[in-house]
Amino acid sequence: MSSFEKLIKKILKFSLFFGCLFFPSCIKYYELAKTEFPQGKGKDVSRDILAENLKTIRVYNQFATLAIFDLLYLSDEMRSFYVDLFCNQRGKDETFKSAMLRRELEENKLWISFNILASVQDEENKGLGDKDSLWSVFLKMADGQAISPVSIEEVDLSPEMKFFFAHRLTHYKRSYLVKFPAKNAEGKYYLSEGSKFKLVVSSVNKEAEVEWNEKIRNNQENKIKTTKSSLKSMEVYEDIYWG
């Protein structure tokens, strides 16, 4: 290789080096991203209601994790929030939304419901709904009365539910829909506005609990306008709602 060729090779190397060094400053990455990597329009989603209804219980044996429970209470407010996101994502009209909201609130007249993510150290891999599960869940009212669930169903989460749980949703957790009766044997509601209650997770030798303060329950009926069209749409769409 001649001296001239060596010189040309060095010039090309230095040109490449300085080009890599200074070229990024000529075109800003955030300007390039707008045209080459469109981000879409972000939605303004308030998480205040979610923060009030989503709580986590962690149980340890010294430094070892025994169980983690992420508990989403499906309060009237939470169900309303769910309906807003569901209809906004799918472009549903107000008639559909009104009917769906009414259906969701009717659920709370029958049940006190939770979506639960559970990660449990269980060699037999039993779920919360299985007989002889390592952990049980129940409600404890302000007067000390305990209420057992009427159903614990392992479920697949909707996109909205996955959004609610966010980073808490992992491959190590199983998702459940847990329902407790809304009324006692005398037909009286366990919860009313201002009621305090706890959800308890319990094993043979461990117990942990978190408390909720019921803000609104069974009194939104007058806030929803019932029309013939909304009642008709509720019949049409009744199989689409939250399962």
N, C-alpha and C positions, 0 to 999 in steps of 0.2 A: 504494500500500500504506500503510495507516494505521500510526501509531506502535505501536498495540497488536499488530497483526499482525507487525511487525518484532520486537517484544519476544518474542512467542511463538516466532518462528523462531529467535532467538538462544538461547532456553531449550532448544529441541529440539536444537540443535547441541551445546550444552554437555552436555546429558543424554547424547547419543550418544557424545560424546568421553569423558566420565567413565565411562560404561558399558563402553566398550571397554577403558578403562584398568584398571578395577577388577574387572570380571566374571571374567577368567581366574583371579584369585586366589581366587575363591569356589569354583570347581570345578577341582580339580587335574587336569592332563592325563593323568597316569598312572592316576587313578581312572576317568576317562572312557574311556580306552583299554581297560580290562579288560572293560567292558560293551559298548562299541560296536565295538571292534576286537580280537576274541579272537585271541590269539597261538598257541594250542595248547600242548601240553605238550612242553617240550624234552627231548631224549634225551641222556643222559650218554655221549658217545662219546669214548673215550680216543684221543689222537693220538700217543702215544708210539711205537707200532709203526710208524705212518705216517712219523714223523720219521726213523726209522732206515732206512727203505727208499726214501724219495723224495728225490732229489738233483737239482740243476740244474747244467748246464754252459753258460756263456756265453763266446762267442768274439768278440773285437773286432779290428778293424783300426784301431789308435789309438783314436779315439772313436766310430767307426762300428761298429754291431753287424753281424756276419757271420752268426751263428747262435745260437739258444738251444735247448737240449735239456733237457726235464724228464723224468727217468728214474725210473720206478717199478719196483723189483725185486720180482717176484712170488715172494718167499721163502715157506717153509712158514708162517711167522708171518703174512705179508701175506695169503696165501690164506685162512688161518683167520679173519683179521679180516674179509675180504670175505664169507665165508660167514656170519659172525655178523650183519653188517649186512643181507645179502640176506634171510636167514630172518626176522630181526626185523622188517624192513619189510613182509614179505608174510605174516607170521603162520604160518610153516611149523613143523611139529611136529619133535620130536627125531629121529624116524625119518628124515624127509627131510633134516634137518641133518646127521646122521651119515653118510648115504649121499653127500650132496653134498661134505662135507669129505673123505671118503675119495677121491672122484673128483678133487678138486682136488690132493690130495697125490700121487696117482698121476701127475698131469701133471708134477710136479717130478721124478719118477723117469725121465721121458723127455726133459724139456727144462729149460733154464735160460732163463726167460722174463722179458721186460720189456714194460711199456706205456710208450711214449715219445711225448711231445708235441714236435714239432719245428717251429721257425720258421727258415726258411733263406732268405737273400737269393739267389734263383735266378730269373734272367730267363726261363728256359725252363720254370720251374714243375715241375721233376722231383721226384718223391718219393724217399724213402730206398730204396724197393724197386725203383726204376727202374734200368735199365742206364745206366751213366755218370752216376749221381747225383753231385752235387758233394761229398757227404759219405758216408762209410762208417762203420759201427759194427762193433766186434769186441771180444772179451774177451781180457784178458791175465792169465794165471795167475801165481801167486807165483814159479814157476820161469821165467817169461818166455815160456812157450808162448802163442801166439796162437790164438784159436778164432773162426772165421767163423760168421755166422748161417746157419741152414738155411732160414729163411723170414722175410720182412719183409712183413707184411700191413697195409694201411691199413684201419682199423676204426672203427666207431661206438662211442662209449663208453657204458657202462651208467650208470644214475643213481649207483651206488656209485662208479664210476671218476671221474665228474664231481665227486662229493663229495671224493674223495681229492685230485684236482688243484686243486680250489677256484679261487682267483684266478689260478692259472697257465693256466687254460683260457681261451683267447681265440680270436677268429675268424681270427687270423693263423697259428694253429698247426694242424698236421695230426697226427692220432693214429695210432699204429702198434702192432701186436703183433709183437715181435721174439723169435724162438726160436733158442736155441743148443743143440747136443746136450749131454745131461747126462753121456754116457759117451764115452770114447775108443774107438779101433778095437779095443782089447783088452777092451772091456766094463767098464772100471774107471771109477767116477765121478770127474769132475773135482773136485767139491766134496765136502767132508765138514765135520763140525762144527769150527769154528775156522779154516777156510780163509779166506784173503784173496785177493781178485781185483779186477780193475779193468775198467770198461767204458770203451772208448776211442772217441772220435769223431775222424775223420781226413779231411782234405781233401788236395789236392795239396801245399799248403805250410803247413798248420796242423794241430795235433793237441792234443787236450785229453783229460783222463781224470779219473774219480772212482773211489774205492775202497770196497769193501764188505767187511765181516767177517761171514762166514757163521756165524750162531749155532746154527741147528738145520737139519739136512737129512737126509732119508731115515731118520730114527730116531724118527719119531712113530708108527710103525705100531703099536707096543705100547701106545700111549696111547689108541688108539681101539678101543672094544669092537665087535667084529663080531658081528652077530646075523643070523639068517635074514631077519628083517623088513627090516633095513637093506640087505642084499644084494638083496632083492626090490625095494625101493623104488629102488635105484640103477638097476635095469633099467627101471623105469617112468619115471623122471625123467631118464634119461641125456641126452636132447635139450634139456633146459631149462638145463643148466649153462653155464658160461662158454664162449663160442665162440671 
